[in-house]
Structure formats: structure tokens, C-alpha cells
Amino acid sequence: RTNHETLAFLRNALDAMPDSAPDARIRLNAAIGRALLYANEREAAVATVGRAVEQAQEEKHLVREVDPLQVAFEIHGLILALHHDARFLRSPEALDRAHKAFERVMQFYAADSSVSSPGLAVPVGAASV
């Protein structure tokens, strides 16, 4: 199921709830609304980063053999980790770690990198036989 299908299912379940629990219905409806908003924002953010990756590929800054949405997914994962560690764990080193991780992702997919990229038979820049 997609996020939207799951949320639509939850909304239908919410509509089927008895009217005897109005507070629970209101809280659940608000939570579903927030989840739907987050799902839309996440999809838009990942798509935007994916387009930026495609542009970097066209300009030969990043390898062409990698799926732009895979790179966007990895960057989004870094954002979530940063948010978690900085906000919930209050880790003072979260931002520095996120910067280092982002640099590693960029180095990994860089067109002139000697680091092997997933899905590629040989490291980028290595001579193919």
C-alpha cells in the first residue's frame, strides 16, 4: 500500500467509529491529517532532491549509473537522523555528523570518485575491461 492508500483506509475506519468517542475521533483525525501532510511534504522533498541529483548528473558532477531517487532517499535518511539526534536526543554533535555523512554520500556518488558506487560493476573512474 502507498502512504495515501493507508491513510485513506484509516480515514474510512475513522468514519466507521461510533459517535460515542468524539475526542478519540478528533485526535485520530488530526494525526491522520498530519501524517498525510508529512507524506506529501516528504514526496515533494525527495522529488526535489532527485531533480537536483539529475542536474548534477547532467553536469557530470555525479555518476549517471545511479538512480537519482536512491541518492535522494539516502539524503532524506540523513535529514531524519539529524532531526532525531538533534531534537530528541539533543546530541551536540548531530550537525557535524550529518555534515560528514552528507560529504560521504556526495563523495560516494561523485563522477571523479575512486569509491565504488552500488550497482556499478567497477569503481567509478576505473578502467573497464
TAFENVEN-V878060 format. One record per helix or strand of 3 or more residues. SS is the DSSP state (@ for helix, = for strand). FROM is the first residue (numbers start at 0). LEN is the number of residues. If there is no record, write none. Layout:
ss	from	len
SS	FROM	LEN
SS	FROM	LEN
This chain:
ss	from	len
@	2	14
@	18	40
@	67	21
@	93	16
